[in-house]
């Protein structure tokens, strides 16, 4: 699970940087808000991440 969070967080950070460079600030802000908990809390408080992760039944 931690690997998936790292991949998603890295994707979001890269996408935000790309959108900022392209001056697409509304799109950048939307992704920032969507991944806010993961980007700012990664590795700090696992309980906060557990509340934001959706587990889908197989």
C-alpha distance matrix in Angstrom:
0.0 3.8 5.4 5.2 6.4 8.7 10.0 10.7 12.3 14.3 15.5 16.6 18.4 20.1 21.1 22.5 24.5 25.8 26.9 28.6 30.5 31.6 32.7 30.7 30.0 29.4 26.6 25.1 25.5 23.8 20.6 20.8 21.2 18.3 15.8 17.9 15.6 12.7 15.4 17.5 15.3 12.5 12.7 15.6 14.9 11.6 13.5 14.3 10.8 10.3 13.5 12.6 9.5 11.1 10.1 12.6 14.4 15.0
3.8 0.0 3.8 5.4 5.1 6.2 8.7 9.9 10.4 12.2 14.2 15.2 16.3 18.2 19.8 20.9 22.5 24.2 25.6 26.8 28.6 30.2 31.2 29.5 28.7 28.6 25.9 23.9 24.3 23.2 19.8 19.5 20.3 18.0 14.8 16.4 14.2 11.0 13.1 15.0 12.8 9.5 9.5 12.7 12.8 10.0 12.8 13.4 10.0 10.8 14.1 13.1 10.9 13.4 13.2 15.9 18.1 18.7
5.4 3.8 0.0 3.8 5.4 5.1 6.2 8.6 9.8 10.5 12.3 14.2 15.3 16.5 18.2 19.9 21.2 22.5 24.2 25.8 27.1 28.6 30.1 28.5 28.1 28.2 25.2 23.4 24.3 23.2 19.6 19.8 21.0 18.6 15.5 17.6 16.1 12.5 14.0 16.5 15.0 11.5 12.0 15.5 16.1 13.6 16.5 16.6 13.1 14.1 17.1 15.5 13.1 15.0 14.7 16.8 18.9 18.9
5.2 5.4 3.8 0.0 3.8 5.4 5.1 6.1 8.4 9.8 10.5 12.2 14.2 15.3 16.3 18.2 20.0 21.0 22.3 24.2 25.8 26.8 28.2 26.2 26.0 25.7 22.6 21.1 22.0 20.5 17.0 17.6 18.6 15.8 13.2 15.8 14.6 11.2 13.1 16.1 14.9 12.0 13.4 16.5 16.6 14.0 16.3 15.9 12.1 13.0 15.5 13.3 10.6 12.1 12.2 13.9 16.5 16.6
6.4 5.1 5.4 3.8 0.0 3.8 5.5 5.1 5.9 8.5 9.8 10.4 12.1 14.1 15.1 16.3 18.3 19.8 20.8 22.3 24.3 25.6 26.5 24.6 23.9 23.6 20.9 19.0 19.5 18.3 14.8 14.9 15.8 13.3 10.2 12.4 11.0 7.5 9.6 12.3 11.2 8.4 10.3 13.2 13.3 11.2 13.6 12.7 9.1 10.8 13.1 10.9 9.0 11.6 12.6 15.0 18.0 18.8
8.7 6.2 5.1 5.4 3.8 0.0 3.8 5.5 5.1 6.0 8.5 9.8 10.5 12.1 14.0 15.2 16.5 18.2 19.8 21.0 22.6 24.3 25.5 24.1 23.5 23.9 21.1 18.9 19.8 19.2 15.5 15.2 16.9 15.0 11.6 13.5 12.6 8.8 9.4 12.2 11.6 8.3 9.9 13.3 14.4 12.9 15.9 15.0 11.8 14.0 16.4 14.2 12.8 15.4 16.3 18.6 21.4 21.9
10.0 8.7 6.2 5.1 5.5 3.8 0.0 3.8 5.5 5.2 6.1 8.6 10.0 10.6 12.1 14.2 15.5 16.4 18.2 20.0 21.2 22.5 24.1 22.6 22.5 22.8 19.7 17.8 19.3 18.4 14.6 15.2 17.2 14.9 12.0 14.7 14.5 10.9 11.2 14.7 14.6 11.7 13.7 16.9 17.9 16.3 18.9 17.8 14.3 16.2 18.3 15.6 13.8 15.7 16.5 18.1 20.9 21.0
10.7 9.9 8.6 6.1 5.1 5.5 3.8 0.0 3.8 5.5 5.1 6.1 8.6 9.9 10.4 12.1 14.3 15.2 16.2 18.1 19.9 20.9 22.1 20.2 19.9 19.7 16.6 15.0 16.2 14.9 11.2 12.1 13.7 11.1 8.5 11.7 11.8 8.6 9.3 13.0 13.3 11.1 13.9 16.6 17.1 15.6 17.7 16.0 12.6 14.7 16.1 12.9 11.6 13.3 14.9 16.5 19.8 20.3
12.3 10.4 9.8 8.4 5.9 5.1 5.5 3.8 0.0 3.8 5.4 5.1 6.1 8.6 9.8 10.5 12.4 14.2 15.3 16.5 18.4 20.0 20.8 19.3 18.5 18.8 16.2 13.8 14.7 14.2 10.6 10.3 12.3 10.7 7.3 9.5 9.8 6.4 6.0 9.7 10.5 8.4 11.5 14.0 15.0 14.3 16.7 14.7 11.8 14.7 16.0 13.1 12.6 15.2 17.1 19.2 22.6 23.5
14.3 12.2 10.5 9.8 8.5 6.0 5.2 5.5 3.8 0.0 3.8 5.5 5.1 6.1 8.5 9.9 10.7 12.3 14.2 15.4 16.7 18.4 19.9 18.8 18.5 19.4 16.7 14.1 15.9 15.8 12.1 12.0 14.8 13.5 10.4 12.5 13.3 10.0 8.6 12.1 13.3 10.9 13.5 16.3 17.9 17.4 20.1 18.3 15.4 18.2 19.7 16.8 16.2 18.5 20.1 21.9 25.1 25.6
15.5 14.2 12.3 10.5 9.8 8.5 6.1 5.1 5.4 3.8 0.0 3.8 5.5 5.2 6.0 8.5 10.0 10.5 12.1 14.1 15.4 16.4 18.1 16.6 16.8 17.4 14.2 12.3 14.5 14.0 10.2 11.3 14.1 12.3 10.1 12.9 14.4 11.4 10.5 14.2 15.7 13.8 16.7 19.3 20.5 19.7 21.9 19.8 16.8 19.4 20.4 17.1 16.3 18.0 19.7 21.0 24.2 24.5
16.6 15.2 14.2 12.2 10.4 9.8 8.6 6.1 5.1 5.5 3.8 0.0 3.8 5.5 5.1 6.0 8.6 9.8 10.4 12.1 14.2 15.2 16.1 14.4 14.0 14.3 11.4 9.2 10.9 10.5 6.7 7.5 10.4 9.1 7.0 9.6 11.7 9.5 8.1 11.8 13.8 12.8 16.2 18.1 19.1 18.8 20.7 18.0 15.5 18.3 18.8 15.4 15.4 17.2 19.6 21.1 24.6 25.5
18.4 16.3 15.3 14.2 12.1 10.5 10.0 8.6 6.1 5.1 5.5 3.8 0.0 3.8 5.5 5.2 6.3 8.7 10.0 10.6 12.4 14.4 15.2 14.3 13.7 14.9 12.6 9.6 11.4 12.2 8.8 8.2 11.6 11.4 8.9 10.3 12.4 10.3 7.6 10.8 13.3 12.3 15.6 17.4 19.1 19.3 21.5 18.9 16.8 20.0 20.7 17.6 17.9 20.2 22.6 24.4 27.9 28.7
20.1 18.2 16.5 15.3 14.1 12.1 10.6 9.9 8.6 6.1 5.2 5.5 3.8 0.0 3.8 5.5 5.2 6.2 8.7 10.0 10.7 12.5 14.2 13.6 13.9 15.6 12.9 10.3 13.1 13.8 10.6 10.9 14.5 14.1 12.1 13.8 16.1 13.7 11.3 14.5 17.0 15.6 18.6 20.7 22.5 22.5 24.9 22.5 20.0 23.1 23.9 20.6 20.5 22.4 24.5 25.9 29.3 29.7
21.1 19.8 18.2 16.3 15.1 14.0 12.1 10.4 9.8 8.5 6.0 5.1 5.5 3.8 0.0 3.8 5.4 5.0 6.1 8.5 9.8 10.5 12.1 10.7 11.4 12.6 9.5 7.6 10.7 11.0 8.0 9.5 12.8 12.2 11.2 13.4 16.1 14.3 12.4 15.6 18.2 17.3 20.7 22.5 23.9 23.7 25.7 22.9 20.5 23.4 23.6 20.1 20.1 21.6 24.0 25.0 28.5 29.0
22.5 20.9 19.9 18.2 16.3 15.2 14.2 12.1 10.5 9.9 8.5 6.0 5.2 5.5 3.8 0.0 3.8 5.5 5.2 6.1 8.6 9.9 10.3 9.2 8.7 10.3 8.1 5.0 7.8 9.1 6.8 7.0 10.6 11.2 10.3 11.5 14.7 13.6 11.1 13.7 16.8 16.7 20.1 21.4 22.8 23.2 25.0 21.9 20.1 23.2 23.2 19.8 20.5 22.4 25.1 26.5 30.1 31.1
24.5 22.5 21.2 20.0 18.3 16.5 15.5 14.3 12.4 10.7 10.0 8.6 6.3 5.2 5.4 3.8 0.0 3.8 5.5 5.1 6.2 8.7 9.7 10.0 10.0 12.6 10.9 7.8 10.7 12.7 10.6 10.3 14.0 14.8 13.6 14.4 17.4 16.0 13.0 15.4 18.6 18.1 21.3 22.7 24.6 25.3 27.3 24.5 22.6 26.0 26.2 23.0 23.6 25.6 28.2 29.6 33.2 33.9
25.8 24.2 22.5 21.0 19.8 18.2 16.4 15.2 14.2 12.3 10.5 9.8 8.7 6.2 5.0 5.5 3.8 0.0 3.8 5.5 5.1 6.3 8.6 8.7 10.1 12.5 10.3 8.4 12.0 13.4 11.5 12.3 15.9 16.2 15.5 16.9 20.0 18.5 15.9 18.6 21.7 21.0 24.2 25.9 27.6 27.9 29.9 27.1 25.0 28.0 28.2 24.8 25.0 26.6 29.0 30.0 33.5 33.9
26.9 25.6 24.2 22.3 20.8 19.8 18.2 16.2 15.3 14.2 12.1 10.4 10.0 8.7 6.1 5.2 5.5 3.8 0.0 3.8 5.4 5.0 6.1 5.1 6.6 8.8 6.9 5.5 9.2 10.6 9.6 10.8 13.9 14.6 14.7 16.0 19.4 18.6 16.2 18.7 21.9 21.8 25.3 26.6 27.9 28.3 29.9 26.8 24.9 27.9 27.6 24.1 24.7 26.1 28.8 29.7 33.3 34.0
28.6 26.8 25.8 24.2 22.3 21.0 20.0 18.1 16.5 15.4 14.1 12.1 10.6 10.0 8.5 6.1 5.1 5.5 3.8 0.0 3.8 5.4 4.9 5.8 5.8 9.2 8.7 6.3 9.0 11.7 11.1 11.0 14.2 15.8 15.6 16.0 19.6 19.1 16.2 18.1 21.6 21.9 25.2 26.1 27.8 28.6 30.3 27.0 25.6 28.9 28.5 25.2 26.3 28.0 30.9 32.2 35.8 36.8
30.5 28.6 27.1 25.8 24.3 22.6 21.2 19.9 18.4 16.7 15.4 14.2 12.4 10.7 9.8 8.6 6.2 5.1 5.4 3.8 0.0 3.8 5.3 7.6 8.9 12.3 11.6 9.7 12.8 15.2 14.3 14.5 17.9 19.1 18.7 19.4 22.8 21.8 18.8 20.9 24.3 24.2 27.3 28.5 30.5 31.3 33.2 30.1 28.5 31.7 31.6 28.3 29.1 30.8 33.5 34.5 38.1 38.7
31.6 30.2 28.6 26.8 25.6 24.3 22.5 20.9 20.0 18.4 16.4 15.2 14.4 12.5 10.5 9.9 8.7 6.3 5.0 5.4 3.8 0.0 3.8 5.5 8.3 11.1 10.3 9.7 12.9 14.7 14.4 15.4 18.4 19.3 19.6 20.7 24.2 23.4 20.8 23.1 26.5 26.4 29.7 30.9 32.5 33.1 34.8 31.6 29.8 32.9 32.5 29.0 29.7 31.0 33.7 34.4 37.9 38.5
32.7 31.2 30.1 28.2 26.5 25.5 24.1 22.1 20.8 19.9 18.1 16.1 15.2 14.2 12.1 10.3 9.7 8.6 6.1 4.9 5.3 3.8 0.0 3.8 5.5 8.7 9.2 8.7 11.1 13.4 13.9 14.5 17.0 18.7 19.3 19.8 23.5 23.3 20.6 22.4 26.0 26.5 29.9 30.7 32.1 33.0 34.4 31.0 29.6 32.8 32.1 28.7 29.8 31.2 34.2 35.1 38.7 39.6
30.7 29.5 28.5 26.2 24.6 24.1 22.6 20.2 19.3 18.8 16.6 14.4 14.3 13.6 10.7 9.2 10.0 8.7 5.1 5.8 7.6 5.5 3.8 0.0 3.8 5.7 5.7 6.3 8.8 10.3 11.2 12.4 14.6 15.8 17.0 17.9 21.6 21.5 19.3 21.4 24.8 25.3 28.9 29.7 30.8 31.3 32.4 29.0 27.6 30.5 29.6 26.1 27.2 28.3 31.3 32.0 35.6 36.6
30.0 28.7 28.1 26.0 23.9 23.5 22.5 19.9 18.5 18.5 16.8 14.0 13.7 13.9 11.4 8.7 10.0 10.1 6.6 5.8 8.9 8.3 5.5 3.8 0.0 3.8 5.4 4.9 6.0 8.5 9.9 10.2 12.1 14.1 15.3 15.5 19.3 19.7 17.4 19.0 22.5 23.4 27.0 27.4 28.4 29.3 30.3 26.7 25.7 28.7 27.6 24.3 25.9 27.2 30.5 31.6 35.3 36.6
29.4 28.6 28.2 25.7 23.6 23.9 22.8 19.7 18.8 19.4 17.4 14.3 14.9 15.6 12.6 10.3 12.6 12.5 8.8 9.2 12.3 11.1 8.7 5.7 3.8 0.0 3.8 5.4 5.1 6.2 8.8 9.8 10.6 12.4 14.5 14.8 18.5 19.4 17.8 19.3 22.5 23.7 27.4 27.7 28.2 28.9 29.4 25.8 24.8 27.5 26.0 22.7 24.3 25.3 28.7 29.6 33.3 34.8
26.6 25.9 25.2 22.6 20.9 21.1 19.7 16.6 16.2 16.7 14.2 11.4 12.6 12.9 9.5 8.1 10.9 10.3 6.9 8.7 11.6 10.3 9.2 5.7 5.4 3.8 0.0 3.8 5.4 5.1 6.4 8.6 10.0 10.7 12.5 13.8 17.4 17.6 16.2 18.4 21.4 22.1 25.8 26.6 27.1 27.3 28.0 24.6 23.1 25.7 24.5 21.0 22.1 23.0 26.1 26.8 30.5 31.7
25.1 23.9 23.4 21.1 19.0 18.9 17.8 15.0 13.8 14.1 12.3 9.2 9.6 10.3 7.6 5.0 7.8 8.4 5.5 6.3 9.7 9.7 8.7 6.3 4.9 5.4 3.8 0.0 3.8 5.4 5.4 6.2 8.7 10.0 10.8 11.6 15.3 15.3 13.3 15.4 18.7 19.3 23.0 23.7 24.6 25.1 26.2 22.8 21.3 24.3 23.5 20.0 21.3 22.7 25.9 27.0 30.8 32.1
25.5 24.3 24.3 22.0 19.5 19.8 19.3 16.2 14.7 15.9 14.5 10.9 11.4 13.1 10.7 7.8 10.7 12.0 9.2 9.0 12.8 12.9 11.1 8.8 6.0 5.1 5.4 3.8 0.0 3.8 5.5 4.9 6.1 8.6 10.0 9.9 13.6 14.6 12.9 14.2 17.5 18.8 22.5 22.6 23.2 24.0 24.6 21.0 20.1 23.1 21.7 18.6 20.4 22.0 25.4 26.8 30.6 32.3
23.8 23.2 23.2 20.5 18.3 19.2 18.4 14.9 14.2 15.8 14.0 10.5 12.2 13.8 11.0 9.1 12.7 13.4 10.6 11.7 15.2 14.7 13.4 10.3 8.5 6.2 5.1 5.4 3.8 0.0 3.8 5.4 5.2 6.2 8.8 9.7 13.1 14.0 13.2 15.1 17.7 18.9 22.6 23.0 23.0 23.3 23.6 20.1 18.9 21.4 19.9 16.5 18.2 19.2 22.6 23.7 27.5 29.2
20.6 19.8 19.6 17.0 14.8 15.5 14.6 11.2 10.6 12.1 10.2 6.7 8.8 10.6 8.0 6.8 10.6 11.5 9.6 11.1 14.3 14.4 13.9 11.2 9.9 8.8 6.4 5.4 5.5 3.8 0.0 3.8 5.4 5.0 6.1 8.1 11.3 11.3 10.4 13.0 15.5 16.0 19.8 20.6 20.9 20.9 21.7 18.4 16.7 19.4 18.5 14.9 16.1 17.4 20.6 21.8 25.6 27.1
20.8 19.5 19.8 17.6 14.9 15.2 15.2 12.1 10.3 12.0 11.3 7.5 8.2 10.9 9.5 7.0 10.3 12.3 10.8 11.0 14.5 15.4 14.5 12.4 10.2 9.8 8.6 6.2 4.9 5.4 3.8 0.0 3.8 5.5 5.4 5.5 9.2 9.7 8.1 9.9 12.9 14.0 17.7 18.1 18.6 19.3 20.1 16.7 15.5 18.6 17.7 14.5 16.3 18.3 21.6 23.4 27.2 28.9
21.2 20.3 21.0 18.6 15.8 16.9 17.2 13.7 12.3 14.8 14.1 10.4 11.6 14.5 12.8 10.6 14.0 15.9 13.9 14.2 17.9 18.4 17.0 14.6 12.1 10.6 10.0 8.7 6.1 5.2 5.4 3.8 0.0 3.8 5.5 4.9 8.3 10.0 9.6 10.7 13.1 14.8 18.5 18.3 18.1 18.7 18.9 15.2 14.5 17.3 15.7 12.7 15.0 16.8 20.4 22.2 26.0 28.1
18.3 18.0 18.6 15.8 13.3 15.0 14.9 11.1 10.7 13.5 12.3 9.1 11.4 14.1 12.2 11.2 14.8 16.2 14.6 15.8 19.1 19.3 18.7 15.8 14.1 12.4 10.7 10.0 8.6 6.2 5.0 5.5 3.8 0.0 3.8 5.7 8.0 8.9 9.6 11.6 13.2 14.2 17.9 18.3 17.8 17.6 17.8 14.4 12.9 15.3 13.9 10.4 12.1 13.5 17.0 18.6 22.4 24.4
15.8 14.8 15.5 13.2 10.2 11.6 12.0 8.5 7.3 10.4 10.1 7.0 8.9 12.1 11.2 10.3 13.6 15.5 14.7 15.6 18.7 19.6 19.3 17.0 15.3 14.5 12.5 10.8 10.0 8.8 6.1 5.4 5.5 3.8 0.0 3.8 5.7 5.4 6.0 8.5 10.0 10.6 14.3 15.1 15.0 14.8 15.7 12.5 10.6 13.5 12.9 9.6 11.0 13.2 16.4 18.5 22.3 24.1
17.9 16.4 17.6 15.8 12.4 13.5 14.7 11.7 9.5 12.5 12.9 9.6 10.3 13.8 13.4 11.5 14.4 16.9 16.0 16.0 19.4 20.7 19.8 17.9 15.5 14.8 13.8 11.6 9.9 9.7 8.1 5.5 4.9 5.7 3.8 0.0 3.8 5.5 5.3 6.1 8.2 10.0 13.6 13.4 13.4 14.2 14.8 11.3 10.6 13.9 13.0 10.3 12.7 15.4 18.7 21.2 24.9 27.0
15.6 14.2 16.1 14.6 11.0 12.6 14.5 11.8 9.8 13.3 14.4 11.7 12.4 16.1 16.1 14.7 17.4 20.0 19.4 19.6 22.8 24.2 23.5 21.6 19.3 18.5 17.4 15.3 13.6 13.1 11.3 9.2 8.3 8.0 5.7 3.8 0.0 3.8 5.6 5.5 5.6 7.7 11.0 10.6 10.0 10.6 11.0 7.5 7.0 10.4 9.8 7.7 10.3 13.5 16.6 19.6 23.0 25.4
12.7 11.0 12.5 11.2 7.5 8.8 10.9 8.6 6.4 10.0 11.4 9.5 10.3 13.7 14.3 13.6 16.0 18.5 18.6 19.1 21.8 23.4 23.3 21.5 19.7 19.4 17.6 15.3 14.6 14.0 11.3 9.7 10.0 8.9 5.4 5.5 3.8 0.0 3.8 5.7 5.4 5.4 9.0 9.9 10.0 9.9 11.4 8.7 6.7 10.2 10.8 8.4 9.6 13.0 15.6 18.5 21.9 23.8
15.4 13.1 14.0 13.1 9.6 9.4 11.2 9.3 6.0 8.6 10.5 8.1 7.6 11.3 12.4 11.1 13.0 15.9 16.2 16.2 18.8 20.8 20.6 19.3 17.4 17.8 16.2 13.3 12.9 13.2 10.4 8.1 9.6 9.6 6.0 5.3 5.6 3.8 0.0 3.8 5.9 6.0 9.7 10.6 11.8 12.5 14.4 11.7 10.2 13.9 14.4 12.1 13.3 16.5 19.2 21.9 25.4 27.0
17.5 15.0 16.5 16.1 12.3 12.2 14.7 13.0 9.7 12.1 14.2 11.8 10.8 14.5 15.6 13.7 15.4 18.6 18.7 18.1 20.9 23.1 22.4 21.4 19.0 19.3 18.4 15.4 14.2 15.1 13.0 9.9 10.7 11.6 8.5 6.1 5.5 5.7 3.8 0.0 3.8 6.0 9.0 8.5 9.9 11.7 13.4 10.6 10.3 14.1 14.4 12.8 14.8 18.3 21.0 24.1 27.4 29.4
15.3 12.8 15.0 14.9 11.2 11.6 14.6 13.3 10.5 13.3 15.7 13.8 13.3 17.0 18.2 16.8 18.6 21.7 21.9 21.6 24.3 26.5 26.0 24.8 22.5 22.5 21.4 18.7 17.5 17.7 15.5 12.9 13.1 13.2 10.0 8.2 5.6 5.4 5.9 3.8 0.0 3.8 6.1 5.3 6.2 8.0 9.9 7.6 7.5 11.2 12.0 11.2 13.0 16.7 19.1 22.4 25.6 27.6
12.5 9.5 11.5 12.0 8.4 8.3 11.7 11.1 8.4 10.9 13.8 12.8 12.3 15.6 17.3 16.7 18.1 21.0 21.8 21.9 24.2 26.4 26.5 25.3 23.4 23.7 22.1 19.3 18.8 18.9 16.0 14.0 14.8 14.2 10.6 10.0 7.7 5.4 6.0 6.0 3.8 0.0 3.8 5.6 7.1 7.6 10.6 9.2 7.7 11.1 12.9 11.9 12.6 16.2 18.1 21.3 24.3 25.9
12.7 9.5 12.0 13.4 10.3 9.9 13.7 13.9 11.5 13.5 16.7 16.2 15.6 18.6 20.7 20.1 21.3 24.2 25.3 25.2 27.3 29.7 29.9 28.9 27.0 27.4 25.8 23.0 22.5 22.6 19.8 17.7 18.5 17.9 14.3 13.6 11.0 9.0 9.7 9.0 6.1 3.8 0.0 3.8 6.1 6.6 10.2 10.1 9.1 11.8 14.2 14.1 14.4 18.1 19.4 22.8 25.4 26.9
15.6 12.7 15.5 16.5 13.2 13.3 16.9 16.6 14.0 16.3 19.3 18.1 17.4 20.7 22.5 21.4 22.7 25.9 26.6 26.1 28.5 30.9 30.7 29.7 27.4 27.7 26.6 23.7 22.6 23.0 20.6 18.1 18.3 18.3 15.1 13.4 10.6 9.9 10.6 8.5 5.3 5.6 3.8 0.0 3.8 6.4 9.1 8.8 9.3 12.1 13.8 14.3 15.5 19.2 20.9 24.5 27.1 29.1
14.9 12.8 16.1 16.6 13.3 14.4 17.9 17.1 15.0 17.9 20.5 19.1 19.1 22.5 23.9 22.8 24.6 27.6 27.9 27.8 30.5 32.5 32.1 30.8 28.4 28.2 27.1 24.6 23.2 23.0 20.9 18.6 18.1 17.8 15.0 13.4 10.0 10.0 11.8 9.9 6.2 7.1 6.1 3.8 0.0 3.8 5.5 5.7 7.0 9.2 10.7 11.9 13.3 17.0 18.6 22.3 24.8 27.1
11.6 10.0 13.6 14.0 11.2 12.9 16.3 15.6 14.3 17.4 19.7 18.8 19.3 22.5 23.7 23.2 25.3 27.9 28.3 28.6 31.3 33.1 33.0 31.3 29.3 28.9 27.3 25.1 24.0 23.3 20.9 19.3 18.7 17.6 14.8 14.2 10.6 9.9 12.5 11.7 8.0 7.6 6.6 6.4 3.8 0.0 3.8 5.4 5.1 6.3 8.9 10.2 10.7 14.2 15.3 19.1 21.4 23.6
13.5 12.8 16.5 16.3 13.6 15.9 18.9 17.7 16.7 20.1 21.9 20.7 21.5 24.9 25.7 25.0 27.3 29.9 29.9 30.3 33.2 34.8 34.4 32.4 30.3 29.4 28.0 26.2 24.6 23.6 21.7 20.1 18.9 17.8 15.7 14.8 11.0 11.4 14.4 13.4 9.9 10.6 10.2 9.1 5.5 3.8 0.0 3.8 5.4 5.1 6.6 9.1 10.3 13.4 14.7 18.5 20.7 23.4
14.3 13.4 16.6 15.9 12.7 15.0 17.8 16.0 14.7 18.3 19.8 18.0 18.9 22.5 22.9 21.9 24.5 27.1 26.8 27.0 30.1 31.6 31.0 29.0 26.7 25.8 24.6 22.8 21.0 20.1 18.4 16.7 15.2 14.4 12.5 11.3 7.5 8.7 11.7 10.6 7.6 9.2 10.1 8.8 5.7 5.4 3.8 0.0 3.8 5.5 5.4 6.9 9.2 12.6 14.8 18.4 21.2 23.9
10.8 10.0 13.1 12.1 9.1 11.8 14.3 12.6 11.8 15.4 16.8 15.5 16.8 20.0 20.5 20.1 22.6 25.0 24.9 25.6 28.5 29.8 29.6 27.6 25.7 24.8 23.1 21.3 20.1 18.9 16.7 15.5 14.5 12.9 10.6 10.6 7.0 6.7 10.2 10.3 7.5 7.7 9.1 9.3 7.0 5.1 5.4 3.8 0.0 3.8 5.3 5.2 6.3 10.1 12.1 15.7 18.6 21.0
10.3 10.8 14.1 13.0 10.8 14.0 16.2 14.7 14.7 18.2 19.4 18.3 20.0 23.1 23.4 23.2 26.0 28.0 27.9 28.9 31.7 32.9 32.8 30.5 28.7 27.5 25.7 24.3 23.1 21.4 19.4 18.6 17.3 15.3 13.5 13.9 10.4 10.2 13.9 14.1 11.2 11.1 11.8 12.1 9.2 6.3 5.1 5.5 3.8 0.0 3.8 5.5 5.4 8.4 9.8 13.5 16.0 18.6
13.5 14.1 17.1 15.5 13.1 16.4 18.3 16.1 16.0 19.7 20.4 18.8 20.7 23.9 23.6 23.2 26.2 28.2 27.6 28.5 31.6 32.5 32.1 29.6 27.6 26.0 24.5 23.5 21.7 19.9 18.5 17.7 15.7 13.9 12.9 13.0 9.8 10.8 14.4 14.4 12.0 12.9 14.2 13.8 10.7 8.9 6.6 5.4 5.3 3.8 0.0 3.8 5.9 8.2 10.5 13.9 16.6 19.7
12.6 13.1 15.5 13.3 10.9 14.2 15.6 12.9 13.1 16.8 17.1 15.4 17.6 20.6 20.1 19.8 23.0 24.8 24.1 25.2 28.3 29.0 28.7 26.1 24.3 22.7 21.0 20.0 18.6 16.5 14.9 14.5 12.7 10.4 9.6 10.3 7.7 8.4 12.1 12.8 11.2 11.9 14.1 14.3 11.9 10.2 9.1 6.9 5.2 5.5 3.8 0.0 3.8 6.5 9.7 12.8 16.1 18.9
9.5 10.9 13.1 10.6 9.0 12.8 13.8 11.6 12.6 16.2 16.3 15.4 17.9 20.5 20.1 20.5 23.6 25.0 24.7 26.3 29.1 29.7 29.8 27.2 25.9 24.3 22.1 21.3 20.4 18.2 16.1 16.3 15.0 12.1 11.0 12.7 10.3 9.6 13.3 14.8 13.0 12.6 14.4 15.5 13.3 10.7 10.3 9.2 6.3 5.4 5.9 3.8 0.0 3.8 6.4 9.6 12.9 15.4
11.1 13.4 15.0 12.1 11.6 15.4 15.7 13.3 15.2 18.5 18.0 17.2 20.2 22.4 21.6 22.4 25.6 26.6 26.1 28.0 30.8 31.0 31.2 28.3 27.2 25.3 23.0 22.7 22.0 19.2 17.4 18.3 16.8 13.5 13.2 15.4 13.5 13.0 16.5 18.3 16.7 16.2 18.1 19.2 17.0 14.2 13.4 12.6 10.1 8.4 8.2 6.5 3.8 0.0 3.8 6.3 9.7 12.5
10.1 13.2 14.7 12.2 12.6 16.3 16.5 14.9 17.1 20.1 19.7 19.6 22.6 24.5 24.0 25.1 28.2 29.0 28.8 30.9 33.5 33.7 34.2 31.3 30.5 28.7 26.1 25.9 25.4 22.6 20.6 21.6 20.4 17.0 16.4 18.7 16.6 15.6 19.2 21.0 19.1 18.1 19.4 20.9 18.6 15.3 14.7 14.8 12.1 9.8 10.5 9.7 6.4 3.8 0.0 3.8 6.5 9.3
12.6 15.9 16.8 13.9 15.0 18.6 18.1 16.5 19.2 21.9 21.0 21.1 24.4 25.9 25.0 26.5 29.6 30.0 29.7 32.2 34.5 34.4 35.1 32.0 31.6 29.6 26.8 27.0 26.8 23.7 21.8 23.4 22.2 18.6 18.5 21.2 19.6 18.5 21.9 24.1 22.4 21.3 22.8 24.5 22.3 19.1 18.5 18.4 15.7 13.5 13.9 12.8 9.6 6.3 3.8 0.0 3.8 6.4
14.4 18.1 18.9 16.5 18.0 21.4 20.9 19.8 22.6 25.1 24.2 24.6 27.9 29.3 28.5 30.1 33.2 33.5 33.3 35.8 38.1 37.9 38.7 35.6 35.3 33.3 30.5 30.8 30.6 27.5 25.6 27.2 26.0 22.4 22.3 24.9 23.0 21.9 25.4 27.4 25.6 24.3 25.4 27.1 24.8 21.4 20.7 21.2 18.6 16.0 16.6 16.1 12.9 9.7 6.5 3.8 0.0 3.8
15.0 18.7 18.9 16.6 18.8 21.9 21.0 20.3 23.5 25.6 24.5 25.5 28.7 29.7 29.0 31.1 33.9 33.9 34.0 36.8 38.7 38.5 39.6 36.6 36.6 34.8 31.7 32.1 32.3 29.2 27.1 28.9 28.1 24.4 24.1 27.0 25.4 23.8 27.0 29.4 27.6 25.9 26.9 29.1 27.1 23.6 23.4 23.9 21.0 18.6 19.7 18.9 15.4 12.5 9.3 6.4 3.8 0.0
